[in-house]
Amino acid sequence: MKNTPTYERPNTVSGLKAKRKELSDLRARYKAEIKKLTVDIDHLDAAIRLFDPAADSYAIKEYVTKHRAEKGSVKRFVLNAFREADGPLTSRQITEAWVDDRGLAADEATYALLRKRIGACIKGCVNQGLIKDVGWTKDHDQNGPYKMWTLNEGAAP
Protein backbone atom coordinates (compact mmCIF):
# COMPACT_ATOMS: atom_id res chain seq x y z
CA MET A 1 0.00 0.00 0.00
CA LYS A 2 1.36 3.38 -1.03
CA ASN A 3 0.84 6.48 1.07
CA THR A 4 2.13 8.90 -1.56
CA PRO A 5 -0.76 10.89 -2.99
CA THR A 6 -0.77 11.48 -6.70
CA TYR A 7 -2.45 14.48 -8.19
CA GLU A 8 -3.35 14.86 -11.77
CA ARG A 9 -4.45 18.40 -12.44
CA PRO A 10 -3.51 19.31 -15.99
CA ASN A 11 -6.26 21.93 -16.03
CA THR A 12 -4.74 23.78 -13.07
CA VAL A 13 -1.67 24.93 -15.01
CA SER A 14 -3.63 25.81 -18.12
CA GLY A 15 -6.17 27.66 -15.96
CA LEU A 16 -3.41 29.65 -14.28
CA LYS A 17 -1.88 30.46 -17.67
CA ALA A 18 -5.25 31.62 -18.97
CA LYS A 19 -5.78 33.82 -15.88
CA ARG A 20 -2.29 35.29 -16.29
CA LYS A 21 -3.04 36.15 -19.93
CA GLU A 22 -6.37 37.67 -18.92
CA LEU A 23 -4.72 39.89 -16.29
CA SER A 24 -1.90 40.88 -18.68
CA ASP A 25 -4.45 41.92 -21.29
CA LEU A 26 -6.37 43.89 -18.67
CA ARG A 27 -3.18 45.66 -17.59
CA ALA A 28 -2.38 46.56 -21.22
CA ARG A 29 -5.91 47.91 -21.69
CA TYR A 30 -5.58 50.07 -18.56
CA LYS A 31 -2.16 51.35 -19.68
CA ALA A 32 -3.68 52.46 -22.99
CA GLU A 33 -6.57 54.12 -21.15
CA ILE A 34 -4.19 55.94 -18.77
CA LYS A 35 -2.17 57.18 -21.75
CA LYS A 36 -5.36 58.47 -23.37
CA LEU A 37 -6.43 60.19 -20.16
CA THR A 38 -3.02 61.83 -19.78
CA VAL A 39 -3.24 63.20 -23.33
CA ASP A 40 -6.79 64.44 -22.66
CA ILE A 41 -5.66 66.24 -19.49
CA ASP A 42 -2.78 67.84 -21.39
CA HIS A 43 -5.24 69.06 -24.03
CA LEU A 44 -7.53 70.52 -21.38
CA ASP A 45 -4.56 72.31 -19.78
CA ALA A 46 -3.65 73.76 -23.18
CA ALA A 47 -7.24 74.92 -23.71
CA ILE A 48 -7.27 76.56 -20.28
CA ARG A 49 -4.01 78.38 -21.13
CA LEU A 50 -5.61 79.67 -24.36
CA PHE A 51 -8.25 81.52 -22.34
CA ASP A 52 -6.06 82.33 -19.34
CA PRO A 53 -2.31 82.22 -20.03
CA ALA A 54 -1.60 83.00 -16.38
CA ALA A 55 -3.66 80.02 -15.15
CA ASP A 56 -1.78 77.78 -12.76
CA SER A 57 -1.38 74.52 -14.60
CA TYR A 58 -0.84 71.45 -12.47
CA ALA A 59 0.26 69.32 -15.43
CA ILE A 60 3.99 69.62 -14.83
CA LYS A 61 3.71 69.20 -11.06
CA GLU A 62 1.42 66.18 -11.41
CA TYR A 63 3.55 64.62 -14.12
CA VAL A 64 6.52 64.50 -11.78
CA THR A 65 4.77 62.41 -9.16
CA LYS A 66 1.67 60.88 -10.70
CA HIS A 67 2.89 59.90 -14.16
CA ARG A 68 6.15 58.24 -13.36
CA ALA A 69 7.49 55.69 -15.76
CA GLU A 70 7.49 52.08 -14.67
CA LYS A 71 10.72 50.85 -13.13
CA GLY A 72 13.23 50.11 -15.86
CA SER A 73 11.09 51.42 -18.72
CA VAL A 74 13.20 54.56 -19.25
CA LYS A 75 16.40 52.52 -19.40
CA ARG A 76 14.83 50.05 -21.83
CA PHE A 77 13.58 52.91 -23.98
CA VAL A 78 16.97 54.67 -23.98
CA LEU A 79 18.93 51.53 -24.83
CA ASN A 80 16.45 50.61 -27.59
CA ALA A 81 16.76 54.12 -29.02
CA PHE A 82 20.54 53.69 -29.21
CA ARG A 83 20.22 50.22 -30.76
CA GLU A 84 17.89 51.51 -33.47
CA ALA A 85 19.82 54.74 -34.15
CA ASP A 86 22.01 55.21 -37.20
CA GLY A 87 24.47 57.35 -35.26
CA PRO A 88 25.05 59.12 -31.95
CA LEU A 89 22.07 60.59 -30.11
CA THR A 90 21.60 63.50 -27.72
CA SER A 91 19.44 63.52 -24.61
CA ARG A 92 17.13 65.99 -26.37
CA GLN A 93 16.58 63.62 -29.30
CA ILE A 94 15.76 60.75 -26.95
CA THR A 95 13.43 63.01 -24.95
CA GLU A 96 11.56 64.01 -28.11
CA ALA A 97 11.22 60.33 -29.03
CA TRP A 98 9.92 59.58 -25.50
CA VAL A 99 7.31 62.36 -25.74
CA ASP A 100 6.19 61.10 -29.17
CA ASP A 101 6.05 57.50 -27.96
CA ARG A 102 3.94 58.44 -24.93
CA GLY A 103 1.67 60.76 -26.89
CA LEU A 104 2.35 63.69 -24.57
CA ALA A 105 1.64 67.31 -25.39
CA ALA A 106 4.77 68.74 -23.81
CA ASP A 107 5.93 72.33 -23.43
CA GLU A 108 9.54 73.43 -22.87
CA ALA A 109 9.32 72.99 -19.10
CA THR A 110 8.15 69.40 -19.51
CA TYR A 111 10.90 68.77 -22.06
CA ALA A 112 13.45 70.11 -19.57
CA LEU A 113 12.11 67.87 -16.82
CA LEU A 114 12.06 64.79 -19.03
CA ARG A 115 15.51 65.55 -20.46
CA LYS A 116 16.87 65.58 -16.91
CA ARG A 117 15.36 62.15 -16.34
CA ILE A 118 16.76 60.84 -19.63
CA GLY A 119 20.13 62.40 -18.78
CA ALA A 120 20.17 60.69 -15.38
CA CYS A 121 19.43 57.38 -17.10
CA ILE A 122 22.23 57.97 -19.60
CA LYS A 123 24.63 58.80 -16.77
CA GLY A 124 23.69 55.53 -15.04
CA CYS A 125 24.29 53.65 -18.28
CA VAL A 126 27.67 55.37 -18.69
CA ASN A 127 28.61 54.28 -15.16
CA GLN A 128 27.64 50.72 -16.10
CA GLY A 129 29.74 50.91 -19.25
CA LEU A 130 26.78 50.56 -21.61
CA ILE A 131 26.95 54.01 -23.23
CA LYS A 132 29.88 56.26 -24.07
CA ASP A 133 30.36 59.96 -24.78
CA VAL A 134 31.30 60.77 -28.40
CA GLY A 135 31.53 64.56 -28.33
CA TRP A 136 29.28 67.58 -28.72
CA THR A 137 26.78 68.70 -31.35
CA LYS A 138 28.00 71.22 -33.91
CA ASP A 139 24.57 72.20 -35.23
CA HIS A 140 22.09 72.76 -32.42
CA ASP A 141 19.21 74.95 -31.33
CA GLN A 142 19.34 77.83 -28.84
CA ASN A 143 19.45 75.32 -25.96
CA GLY A 144 22.56 73.50 -27.22
CA PRO A 145 25.21 72.34 -27.61
CA TYR A 146 24.29 68.84 -26.50
CA LYS A 147 26.51 65.92 -25.63
CA MET A 148 26.29 63.04 -28.07
CA TRP A 149 26.15 59.45 -26.89
CA THR A 150 26.36 56.02 -28.46
CA LEU A 151 26.30 52.41 -27.29
CA ASN A 152 29.61 51.12 -26.01
CA GLU A 153 30.60 48.36 -28.45
CA GLY A 154 32.29 46.26 -25.77
CA ALA A 155 29.24 46.20 -23.49
CA ALA A 156 26.37 43.77 -23.73
CA PRO A 157 23.16 45.66 -22.80
N, C-alpha and C positions, 0 to 999 in steps of 0.2 A: 504494500500500500504506500503510495506516494503522498507526501504532505505538501508538496510544492504546487501552489496554485498556478494555473496557466490562464492567461487572459488573451483572448483574441478580439481585438477591437480595431479592425482596420478603418472603421468609419470615424474613430476618434481623431486620428491624424488628419484625415481629409477634411473633417469638420473644422478642426482648428485652422487648417490652411485656408479654408473658405472664409472663416471669420476674419482671419488676418487680412485677406484680400479685401473683404468688405470694409474693414476699418481703414485700410490704406486708401481705398477709393474715396471714402468719406472725408479723410484728412485732405486729400488732393482737392476735393470739391470745396471744402472750407477755405483752403489756401487761395483758390481762385476767387472765391467770394470776398475774402479779406482784401485781396489785391484790387478788386473792383470797388469796394467800399473806400479804400484809401484814395484811389483816383477820383472818385466822386467827391470826397471831402476836399481834396486839393482843388477841384473845379469850383466848389462852393466858396472856398477861401478866395480864389481868384475873382469870382463874381462879386464878393463882398468888397474886395479891394478896388474894383471898378467904380463902385458907388461911394466908397469911403476909403481913400488911399491911406489914411492914418489909422484905420481900424487895426486893433491888436489881433494879429493872427496867431493862433495857437499851433498852427501846422508844424512849424519848425520845432517848437518846444515838445510837442507830442511825439513827433517823429523820433526824437532822441530816445525817449523812454518806451513809448508804446509800440513802435514799429521797428523793433530791433530785428536784425537778421538772425536766422537760426544759427546755432553754434556750428562753426566750420563752413557755413555757406559762402561767406566772403572769401575765405582762403580758396575754396574750390573754384569760385567764380574767377578770382584773380589768376590762379594757375591755369585754368582753362583758357582764359583770354590770352595768356602768353603762349600756350601751346598752339592756339589757332592763328596767332599773329604772324604776319610776314616779316616783321622786323621788330625793333625795340618799341616799347610802349611807355607812355607817361602816366602818372597817376590820374591826370585829368582825362585822358582818353579812356582809361578803365572806368572812371567815375561816370562818364557820359554813357558808356556801354551798360553800366549797372542801372542807371536811371532809365534808359530805354528798355532794358530787360524787365524791370519792375513796373514799367508803365507809369512812372511818377511824373507829375508836373512840377519840376523843380526850378526855383529861382537861384540867384547867385549865392545866397546864404546857405541854402540847402546843398548846393554843389560844394561849397567850402567845407561844410560839415562832413559830407560823404567822402570828399577827397582826403580829409584827415583820417577817416576810418580806413580808407583804401591804403593810404600812406603807412599807417600803423601796421596793416597786414603785410605790406611789401617789406617793411623793416623787419618784421618777424621772419619772413621768408628769407631775407638776406642773412639774418643771424643763423638760420638753419642751413644756409648754403644752397638754397633752391633758386635764388634770383641774384643777379649781379648788376651792378651799376655800369652803364656803358657811355656815360657822358651827359651832355646837356643839349637841349633843343637849340637850333639856330634860328628857325622860323617859329615864332610863337605869338600869342596874343598879348594884350596889355598885362596879363597876370603872370606871364612867363619871365624868364626861361624855366623850363621844367627839366627835372632829371629824367633820363631815359633808362629803362630797365629791360632786361631780357632773362630768359631762363638760363641757369648755369648748366652748361652741357654735361659736367661731371656728376651732377646731382640726379637722383631718381625720385621725382615728385610723386 
